[in-house]
């Protein structure tokens, strides 16, 4: 049986308020001024062929509205009929002057999913279902060096356990490194150049980033190191026509655990193939989108992508590449801020995918 990622339908419900979000602005002070706080609540229901129905909620608290960038604290959770559960809490705190920022995230997931195999030849004929339990904490401090250049430094803490799997399946019988889970922690550094006009659906600008992560502390095995190099460029020659290109290379060395190995496939990395269809120590990915206006608040897109995974850098650039192509429609519900909903259809060599979400794939 060939699995394809089903269409994920996001239904939003506003129980107490109208409009796109349920918003409560800060209270007025004694002199009649806003206290600078805001609150946004968003209950929702989800559906996909992979997850069935799910229900959850997200809430965002904004503060320091008088600064160039508003600081936020967000909490969210989701539970599905297939007993998939995720919950997260994030804080983005901007300091005065907009030169420094602190990002912190806590995330928990217990999520039955599928394993397609290890390596560039992973097949979707008979995927294996397994259930990982996953927790992560990340802390990052960012300093703006110049107008577009930023330096980031922080640390991560990841822990995963294998809750349920097939004792005779390929995941447990083929020597996958630390498939049963492991604790990892260590520092992370990145240098970023970001001149994009919008981080959700950019039309102009460039994103270049180099990320280094070192898993120095773990409860089994040894340390690992990973490097990610990524570039995105957006060109808007006329009207709302946008040419978007992305290139990404990942290299992982040492005793890297199964759940941190580079992967390809899914909504934002090689649309048209199943989520995390291909995984190995090294990956390379190229994606090209052409986005164009259609009518009023509706736009269209055609796109193509190709990529592969490999056990080492020497073999990463040779061998079979997995390619996909597709088209989609965008509806801008807030044209001024470039906010939109997206529907994409994509086809790979032996499968296809349909996606509904918010913002562009990259």
C-alpha positions as a Markdown table, in Angstrom:
| # | Residue | x | y | z |
|---|---|---|---|---|
| 1 | Unk | 0.0 | 0.0 | 0.0 |
| 2 | Unk | 1.3 | 3.4 | -0.9 |
| 3 | Unk | 0.6 | 6.0 | 1.7 |
| 4 | Unk | 0.1 | 9.6 | 0.7 |
| 5 | Unk | -0.1 | 12.5 | 3.2 |
| 6 | Unk | -3.8 | 13.3 | 3.3 |
| 7 | Unk | -5.3 | 16.8 | 3.1 |
| 8 | Unk | -5.1 | 18.5 | 6.4 |
| 9 | Unk | -8.1 | 20.7 | 6.9 |
| 10 | Unk | -7.9 | 23.4 | 9.6 |
| 11 | Unk | -11.3 | 24.6 | 10.9 |
| 12 | Unk | -11.2 | 27.7 | 13.1 |
| 13 | Unk | -14.0 | 28.4 | 15.6 |
| 14 | Unk | -14.6 | 31.6 | 17.5 |
| 15 | Unk | -16.8 | 30.9 | 20.5 |
| 16 | Unk | -16.9 | 34.3 | 22.1 |
| 17 | Unk | -15.6 | 36.7 | 19.5 |
| 18 | Unk | -16.0 | 37.5 | 15.8 |
| 19 | Unk | -13.3 | 38.1 | 13.1 |
| 20 | Unk | -10.2 | 36.1 | 12.3 |
| 21 | Unk | -9.0 | 35.9 | 15.9 |
| 22 | Unk | -10.5 | 36.2 | 19.4 |
| 23 | Unk | -8.7 | 39.3 | 20.7 |
| 24 | Unk | -8.8 | 41.0 | 24.1 |
| 25 | Unk | -6.7 | 44.2 | 24.1 |
| 26 | Unk | -5.1 | 45.5 | 27.3 |
| 27 | Unk | -7.0 | 47.3 | 29.9 |
| 28 | Unk | -7.2 | 51.0 | 30.0 |
| 29 | Unk | -5.2 | 52.8 | 32.7 |
| 30 | Unk | -6.7 | 55.5 | 34.9 |
| 31 | Unk | -5.7 | 58.2 | 32.4 |
| 32 | Unk | -7.5 | 56.3 | 29.6 |
| 33 | Unk | -4.4 | 54.9 | 27.9 |
| 34 | Unk | -3.9 | 51.3 | 26.8 |
| 35 | Unk | -1.6 | 49.4 | 29.2 |
| 36 | Unk | 0.3 | 47.9 | 26.3 |
| 37 | Unk | -0.8 | 44.3 | 26.7 |
| 38 | Unk | -2.8 | 42.1 | 24.3 |
| 39 | Unk | -4.3 | 38.6 | 24.3 |
| 40 | Unk | -5.3 | 36.4 | 21.3 |
| 41 | Unk | -7.1 | 33.1 | 21.8 |
| 42 | Unk | -7.7 | 30.7 | 19.0 |
| 43 | Unk | -9.5 | 27.3 | 19.5 |
| 44 | Unk | -9.4 | 25.0 | 16.5 |
| 45 | Unk | -10.4 | 21.6 | 15.1 |
| 46 | Unk | -8.1 | 19.7 | 12.6 |
| 47 | Unk | -8.7 | 16.8 | 10.3 |
| 48 | Unk | -6.4 | 14.7 | 8.0 |
| 49 | Unk | -6.5 | 11.2 | 6.7 |
| 50 | Unk | -3.5 | 10.4 | 8.8 |
| 51 | Unk | -4.7 | 11.9 | 12.1 |
| 52 | Unk | -8.5 | 11.9 | 11.9 |
| 53 | Unk | -10.2 | 14.6 | 13.8 |
| 54 | Unk | -8.3 | 16.6 | 16.4 |
| 55 | Unk | -9.1 | 19.5 | 18.6 |
| 56 | Unk | -6.8 | 22.1 | 20.3 |
| 57 | Unk | -6.2 | 25.7 | 21.1 |
| 58 | Unk | -3.6 | 28.4 | 20.9 |
| 59 | Unk | -3.2 | 31.6 | 22.9 |
| 60 | Unk | -0.8 | 34.5 | 22.4 |
| 61 | Unk | 0.0 | 37.1 | 25.0 |
| 62 | Unk | 1.7 | 40.3 | 23.7 |
| 63 | Unk | 3.5 | 42.8 | 25.8 |
| 64 | Unk | 5.9 | 45.8 | 25.4 |
| 65 | Unk | 3.8 | 47.2 | 22.5 |
| 66 | Unk | 5.7 | 50.5 | 22.7 |
| 67 | Unk | 8.9 | 48.8 | 21.3 |
| 68 | Unk | 9.8 | 48.3 | 17.7 |
| 69 | Unk | 9.0 | 44.6 | 18.0 |
| 70 | Unk | 6.2 | 43.3 | 20.3 |
| 71 | Unk | 7.3 | 40.5 | 22.6 |
| 72 | Unk | 5.0 | 37.5 | 22.8 |
| 73 | Unk | 4.3 | 34.4 | 24.9 |
| 74 | Unk | 2.4 | 31.6 | 23.2 |
| 75 | Unk | 0.9 | 28.3 | 24.4 |
| 76 | Unk | -0.8 | 25.7 | 22.2 |
| 77 | Unk | -1.9 | 22.1 | 22.3 |
| 78 | Unk | -3.5 | 19.5 | 20.0 |
| 79 | Unk | -5.2 | 16.1 | 20.6 |
| 80 | Unk | -6.5 | 13.7 | 17.9 |
| 81 | Unk | -8.8 | 10.7 | 17.8 |
| 82 | Unk | -5.7 | 8.6 | 17.1 |
| 83 | Unk | -4.3 | 9.6 | 20.5 |
| 84 | Unk | -1.7 | 12.0 | 19.0 |
| 85 | Unk | -0.9 | 14.8 | 21.4 |
| 86 | Unk | 1.3 | 17.8 | 21.1 |
| 87 | Unk | 1.8 | 20.8 | 23.4 |
| 88 | Unk | 4.2 | 23.8 | 23.3 |
| 89 | Unk | 5.1 | 27.0 | 25.0 |
| 90 | Unk | 7.3 | 29.7 | 23.4 |
| 91 | Unk | 8.5 | 33.1 | 24.4 |
| 92 | Unk | 10.0 | 35.8 | 22.1 |
| 93 | Unk | 11.3 | 38.7 | 24.2 |
| 94 | Unk | 12.7 | 41.8 | 22.4 |
| 95 | Unk | 14.9 | 44.2 | 24.3 |
| 96 | Unk | 14.7 | 48.0 | 23.7 |
| 97 | Unk | 16.3 | 49.1 | 20.5 |
| 98 | Unk | 15.5 | 45.9 | 18.7 |
| 99 | Unk | 19.1 | 44.8 | 18.7 |
| 100 | Unk | 18.7 | 41.9 | 21.1 |
| 101 | Unk | 16.2 | 39.1 | 21.5 |
| 102 | Unk | 15.7 | 36.0 | 23.6 |
| 103 | Unk | 13.8 | 33.0 | 22.3 |
| 104 | Unk | 12.8 | 30.0 | 24.5 |
| 105 | Unk | 10.6 | 27.0 | 23.7 |
| 106 | Unk | 9.3 | 23.9 | 25.5 |
| 107 | Unk | 7.6 | 21.2 | 23.4 |
| 108 | Unk | 6.1 | 17.8 | 24.2 |
| 109 | Unk | 4.7 | 15.3 | 21.7 |
| 110 | Unk | 3.4 | 11.8 | 21.9 |
| 111 | Unk | 2.6 | 11.1 | 18.2 |
| 112 | Unk | 2.0 | 7.8 | 16.4 |
| 113 | Unk | 3.6 | 8.1 | 12.9 |
| 114 | Unk | 5.3 | 6.0 | 10.2 |
| 115 | Unk | 8.8 | 4.9 | 9.5 |
| 116 | Unk | 9.7 | 4.3 | 5.8 |
| 117 | Unk | 13.2 | 3.1 | 6.1 |
| 118 | Unk | 16.7 | 4.5 | 6.4 |
| 119 | Unk | 18.6 | 5.9 | 3.4 |
| 120 | Unk | 17.9 | 7.4 | 0.0 |
| 121 | Unk | 16.0 | 4.3 | -1.2 |
| 122 | Unk | 13.3 | 4.2 | 1.4 |
| 123 | Unk | 10.1 | 2.8 | 0.1 |
| 124 | Unk | 6.5 | 3.7 | 0.8 |
| 125 | Unk | 5.1 | 0.3 | -0.1 |
| 126 | Unk | 4.7 | -1.0 | 3.5 |
| 127 | Unk | 5.5 | 1.7 | 6.1 |
| 128 | Unk | 5.9 | 0.7 | 9.7 |
| 129 | Unk | 3.9 | 2.5 | 12.4 |
| 130 | Unk | 5.6 | 3.5 | 15.7 |
| 131 | Unk | 4.9 | 5.9 | 18.5 |
| 132 | Unk | 7.6 | 8.2 | 19.9 |
| 133 | Unk | 7.4 | 10.3 | 23.0 |
| 134 | Unk | 9.4 | 13.5 | 22.6 |
| 135 | Unk | 10.4 | 16.5 | 24.7 |
| 136 | Unk | 12.6 | 19.4 | 23.9 |
| 137 | Unk | 13.7 | 22.7 | 25.4 |
| 138 | Unk | 15.6 | 25.3 | 23.6 |
| 139 | Unk | 17.0 | 28.7 | 24.6 |
| 140 | Unk | 18.5 | 31.2 | 22.2 |
| 141 | Unk | 20.0 | 34.7 | 22.5 |
| 142 | Unk | 20.2 | 36.8 | 19.4 |
| 143 | Unk | 22.2 | 40.0 | 18.8 |
| 144 | Unk | 22.0 | 42.1 | 15.7 |
| 145 | Unk | 25.5 | 42.9 | 14.5 |
| 146 | Unk | 24.5 | 45.2 | 11.6 |
| 147 | Unk | 21.3 | 45.9 | 9.7 |
| 148 | Unk | 20.7 | 42.4 | 8.4 |
| 149 | Unk | 23.3 | 40.3 | 10.2 |
| 150 | Unk | 22.5 | 38.5 | 13.5 |
| 151 | Unk | 24.5 | 36.2 | 15.7 |
| 152 | Unk | 22.7 | 33.6 | 17.8 |
| 153 | Unk | 23.9 | 31.4 | 20.6 |
| 154 | Unk | 22.2 | 29.2 | 23.1 |
| 155 | Unk | 21.6 | 25.5 | 24.1 |
| 156 | Unk | 19.2 | 22.7 | 23.5 |
| 157 | Unk | 17.9 | 19.8 | 25.5 |
| 158 | Unk | 16.1 | 16.9 | 23.6 |
| 159 | Unk | 14.8 | 13.6 | 25.0 |
| 160 | Unk | 12.9 | 10.9 | 23.1 |
| 161 | Unk | 11.5 | 7.5 | 24.1 |
| 162 | Unk | 10.0 | 4.8 | 21.9 |
| 163 | Unk | 6.6 | 4.1 | 23.4 |
| 164 | Unk | 5.3 | 1.6 | 20.9 |
| 165 | Unk | 6.8 | -0.3 | 17.9 |
| 166 | Unk | 6.7 | -3.6 | 16.0 |
| 167 | Unk | 9.3 | -5.9 | 17.7 |
| 168 | Unk | 9.9 | -7.6 | 14.3 |
| 169 | Unk | 9.8 | -4.4 | 12.2 |
| 170 | Unk | 12.6 | -2.8 | 10.3 |
| 171 | Unk | 13.0 | 0.0 | 12.9 |
| 172 | Unk | 14.0 | -2.4 | 15.7 |
| 173 | Unk | 15.7 | -5.1 | 13.6 |
| 174 | Unk | 18.1 | -3.3 | 11.3 |
| 175 | Unk | 20.4 | -1.6 | 13.8 |
| 176 | Unk | 19.0 | 2.0 | 13.5 |
| 177 | Unk | 21.1 | 4.1 | 15.9 |
| 178 | Unk | 19.3 | 4.8 | 19.2 |
| 179 | Unk | 15.9 | 4.2 | 17.7 |
| 180 | Unk | 14.6 | 3.6 | 21.2 |
| 181 | Unk | 15.3 | 7.2 | 22.2 |
| 182 | Unk | 18.1 | 9.1 | 24.0 |
| 183 | Unk | 18.8 | 12.2 | 26.0 |
| 184 | Unk | 20.9 | 14.9 | 24.2 |
| 185 | Unk | 21.9 | 18.4 | 25.2 |
| 186 | Unk | 24.5 | 20.9 | 24.1 |
| 187 | Unk | 25.2 | 24.3 | 22.6 |
| 188 | Unk | 24.0 | 25.8 | 19.3 |
| 189 | Unk | 25.3 | 28.7 | 17.3 |
| 190 | Unk | 24.3 | 30.4 | 14.1 |
| 191 | Unk | 25.1 | 33.3 | 11.9 |
| 192 | Unk | 22.2 | 34.8 | 10.0 |
| 193 | Unk | 21.7 | 37.3 | 7.2 |
| 194 | Unk | 18.0 | 38.1 | 6.8 |
| 195 | Unk | 16.8 | 40.9 | 4.6 |
| 196 | Unk | 13.3 | 39.4 | 3.8 |
| 197 | Unk | 10.3 | 41.7 | 3.9 |
| 198 | Unk | 8.1 | 39.1 | 5.5 |
| 199 | Unk | 9.1 | 35.9 | 7.3 |
| 200 | Unk | 5.8 | 34.1 | 6.5 |
| 201 | Unk | 5.4 | 34.9 | 2.8 |
| 202 | Unk | 8.4 | 36.9 | 1.6 |
| 203 | Unk | 8.4 | 38.7 | -1.7 |
| 204 | Unk | 11.8 | 40.4 | -1.6 |
| 205 | Unk | 15.1 | 39.8 | 0.2 |
| 206 | Unk | 17.5 | 37.0 | 1.1 |
| 207 | Unk | 18.0 | 34.6 | 4.0 |
| 208 | Unk | 21.4 | 33.1 | 4.5 |
| 209 | Unk | 22.2 | 31.1 | 7.7 |
| 210 | Unk | 24.8 | 28.7 | 9.0 |
| 211 | Unk | 23.8 | 26.7 | 12.1 |
| 212 | Unk | 26.2 | 24.6 | 14.2 |
| 213 | Unk | 24.8 | 22.2 | 16.9 |
| 214 | Unk | 26.9 | 20.0 | 19.2 |
| 215 | Unk | 25.3 | 17.2 | 21.2 |
| 216 | Unk | 28.0 | 17.1 | 23.9 |
| 217 | Unk | 25.9 | 15.6 | 26.8 |
| 218 | Unk | 23.9 | 12.3 | 26.4 |
| 219 | Unk | 23.0 | 9.3 | 28.4 |
| 220 | Unk | 24.1 | 6.7 | 25.9 |
| 221 | Unk | 26.8 | 6.7 | 23.2 |
| 222 | Unk | 29.0 | 9.6 | 22.4 |
| 223 | Unk | 28.7 | 13.2 | 21.2 |
| 224 | Unk | 27.6 | 14.4 | 17.7 |
| 225 | Unk | 28.0 | 17.6 | 15.7 |
| 226 | Unk | 25.7 | 18.9 | 12.9 |
| 227 | Unk | 26.0 | 21.8 | 10.4 |
| 228 | Unk | 23.2 | 23.2 | 8.4 |
| 229 | Unk | 23.8 | 25.7 | 5.5 |
| 230 | Unk | 20.7 | 27.3 | 4.0 |
| 231 | Unk | 20.0 | 30.0 | 1.5 |
| 232 | Unk | 16.7 | 31.5 | 0.4 |
| 233 | Unk | 16.2 | 34.4 | -2.1 |
| 234 | Unk | 13.1 | 36.2 | -3.3 |
| 235 | Unk | 12.8 | 38.3 | -6.4 |
| 236 | Unk | 9.8 | 40.5 | -7.2 |
| 237 | Unk | 10.3 | 42.0 | -10.7 |
| 238 | Unk | 6.8 | 43.3 | -11.2 |
| 239 | Unk | 3.5 | 43.6 | -9.5 |
| 240 | Unk | 3.0 | 40.5 | -7.3 |
| 241 | Unk | 5.1 | 38.1 | -9.4 |
| 242 | Unk | 7.7 | 36.4 | -7.1 |
| 243 | Unk | 10.5 | 34.0 | -7.9 |
| 244 | Unk | 11.5 | 32.1 | -4.8 |
| 245 | Unk | 14.5 | 29.8 | -4.5 |
| 246 | Unk | 15.8 | 27.7 | -1.6 |
| 247 | Unk | 18.9 | 25.5 | -1.2 |
| 248 | Unk | 19.7 | 23.6 | 2.0 |
| 249 | Unk | 22.5 | 21.2 | 3.0 |
| 250 | Unk | 22.8 | 19.3 | 6.3 |
| 251 | Unk | 25.8 | 17.3 | 7.6 |
| 252 | Unk | 25.7 | 15.2 | 10.8 |
| 253 | Unk | 28.6 | 13.4 | 12.3 |
| 254 | Unk | 29.4 | 11.3 | 15.4 |
| 255 | Unk | 26.8 | 9.4 | 17.4 |
| 256 | Unk | 23.7 | 11.3 | 16.2 |
| 257 | Unk | 20.4 | 9.6 | 17.4 |
| 258 | Unk | 17.7 | 8.5 | 15.1 |
| 259 | Unk | 15.3 | 11.3 | 15.8 |
| 260 | Unk | 17.8 | 14.1 | 15.0 |
| 261 | Unk | 19.0 | 12.7 | 11.7 |
| 262 | Unk | 18.4 | 15.0 | 8.7 |
| 263 | Unk | 15.2 | 14.2 | 6.8 |
| 264 | Unk | 13.4 | 15.0 | 3.6 |
| 265 | Unk | 9.7 | 14.8 | 2.7 |
| 266 | Unk | 6.6 | 16.7 | 3.9 |
| 267 | Unk | 5.0 | 20.1 | 3.7 |
| 268 | Unk | 8.1 | 22.3 | 3.7 |
| 269 | Unk | 10.9 | 19.9 | 2.6 |
| 270 | Unk | 10.2 | 18.2 | -0.7 |
| 271 | Unk | 6.4 | 18.6 | -1.0 |
| 272 | Unk | 4.9 | 15.5 | -2.8 |
| 273 | Unk | 6.6 | 12.9 | -0.6 |
| 274 | Unk | 5.5 | 11.6 | 2.7 |
| 275 | Unk | 6.6 | 13.4 | 5.9 |
| 276 | Unk | 10.2 | 12.2 | 6.8 |
| 277 | Unk | 10.2 | 9.7 | 3.9 |
| 278 | Unk | 14.0 | 9.9 | 3.5 |
| 279 | Unk | 16.5 | 10.2 | 6.3 |
| 280 | Unk | 20.3 | 9.8 | 6.6 |
| 281 | Unk | 23.3 | 11.6 | 8.0 |
| 282 | Unk | 23.5 | 14.0 | 5.1 |
| 283 | Unk | 20.8 | 15.7 | 3.0 |
| 284 | Unk | 20.6 | 18.2 | 0.1 |
| 285 | Unk | 17.5 | 20.0 | -1.1 |
| 286 | Unk | 16.7 | 22.5 | -3.8 |
| 287 | Unk | 13.2 | 24.2 | -4.1 |
| 288 | Unk | 11.9 | 26.7 | -6.7 |
| 289 | Unk | 8.5 | 28.5 | -6.5 |
| 290 | Unk | 7.0 | 30.9 | -9.0 |
| 291 | Unk | 4.2 | 32.8 | -7.3 |
| 292 | Unk | 1.8 | 35.1 | -9.3 |
| 293 | Unk | -1.4 | 37.1 | -8.9 |
| 294 | Unk | -4.7 | 35.6 | -10.1 |
| 295 | Unk | -7.7 | 37.7 | -9.0 |
| 296 | Unk | -8.1 | 40.2 | -6.2 |
| 297 | Unk | -7.0 | 38.4 | -3.0 |
| 298 | Unk | -6.2 | 35.1 | -4.7 |
| 299 | Unk | -2.8 | 34.1 | -6.1 |
| 300 | Unk | -1.4 | 31.0 | -7.6 |
| 301 | Unk | 1.9 | 29.1 | -7.6 |
| 302 | Unk | 3.8 | 26.5 | -9.5 |
| 303 | Unk | 6.8 | 24.8 | -7.9 |
| 304 | Unk | 9.4 | 22.1 | -8.2 |
| 305 | Unk | 11.9 | 20.5 | -5.9 |
| 306 | Unk | 14.6 | 17.9 | -5.8 |
| 307 | Unk | 16.8 | 16.4 | -3.1 |
| 308 | Unk | 18.5 | 13.3 | -1.7 |
| 309 | Unk | 20.0 | 11.9 | 1.5 |
| 310 | Unk | 23.3 | 10.0 | 1.9 |
| 311 | Unk | 25.5 | 8.4 | 4.6 |
| 312 | Unk | 28.4 | 10.9 | 4.0 |
| 313 | Unk | 29.3 | 14.0 | 2.1 |
| 314 | Unk | 31.4 | 12.2 | -0.5 |
| 315 | Unk | 28.3 | 10.4 | -1.8 |
| 316 | Unk | 25.7 | 13.2 | -1.2 |
| 317 | Unk | 26.1 | 14.8 | -4.6 |
| 318 | Unk | 26.0 | 11.6 | -6.7 |
| 319 | Unk | 23.2 | 9.1 | -7.2 |
| 320 | Unk | 19.5 | 9.3 | -7.4 |
| 321 | Unk | 17.7 | 12.5 | -6.7 |
| 322 | Unk | 14.0 | 12.5 | -5.7 |
| 323 | Unk | 12.1 | 15.2 | -7.6 |
| 324 | Unk | 8.6 | 16.5 | -7.2 |
| 325 | Unk | 6.5 | 19.3 | -8.8 |
| 326 | Unk | 3.1 | 20.9 | -8.1 |
| 327 | Unk | 0.8 | 23.8 | -8.1 |
| 328 | Unk | -1.3 | 25.7 | -5.6 |
| 329 | Unk | -3.7 | 28.5 | -4.7 |
| 330 | Unk | -3.2 | 31.2 | -2.0 |
| 331 | Unk | -5.9 | 33.4 | -0.4 |
| 332 | Unk | -4.7 | 36.6 | 1.3 |
| 333 | Unk | -7.0 | 37.3 | 4.2 |
| 334 | Unk | -4.7 | 40.2 | 5.3 |
| 335 | Unk | -3.1 | 41.8 | 2.2 |
| 336 | Unk | -1.4 | 44.5 | 4.1 |
| 337 | Unk | 0.7 | 42.1 | 6.3 |
| 338 | Unk | 1.0 | 39.5 | 3.5 |
| 339 | Unk | -0.9 | 36.9 | 5.6 |
| 340 | Unk | -2.5 | 34.1 | 3.6 |
| 341 | Unk | -3.9 | 30.5 | 3.6 |
| 342 | Unk | -2.3 | 28.1 | 1.2 |
| 343 | Unk | -3.5 | 25.0 | -0.7 |
| 344 | Unk | -0.9 | 22.9 | -2.6 |
| 345 | Unk | -1.0 | 19.7 | -4.6 |
| 346 | Unk | 2.4 | 18.0 | -5.4 |
| 347 | Unk | 3.5 | 14.9 | -7.1 |
| 348 | Unk | 6.6 | 12.8 | -6.6 |
| 349 | Unk | 7.8 | 9.8 | -8.6 |
| 350 | Unk | 5.6 | 7.3 | -6.7 |
| 351 | Unk | 3.3 | 9.3 | -4.5 |
| 352 | Unk | 1.6 | 12.7 | -4.1 |
| 353 | Unk | 0.6 | 15.1 | -1.3 |
| 354 | Unk | -2.0 | 17.7 | -0.6 |
| 355 | Unk | -1.5 | 20.5 | 1.9 |
| 356 | Unk | -3.6 | 23.2 | 3.5 |
| 357 | Unk | -1.8 | 25.6 | 5.8 |
| 358 | Unk | -0.8 | 29.2 | 6.5 |
| 359 | Unk | 2.2 | 31.0 | 5.0 |
| 360 | Unk | 4.4 | 29.8 | 2.2 |
| 361 | Unk | 6.4 | 26.5 | 2.4 |
| 362 | Unk | 9.6 | 28.6 | 2.6 |
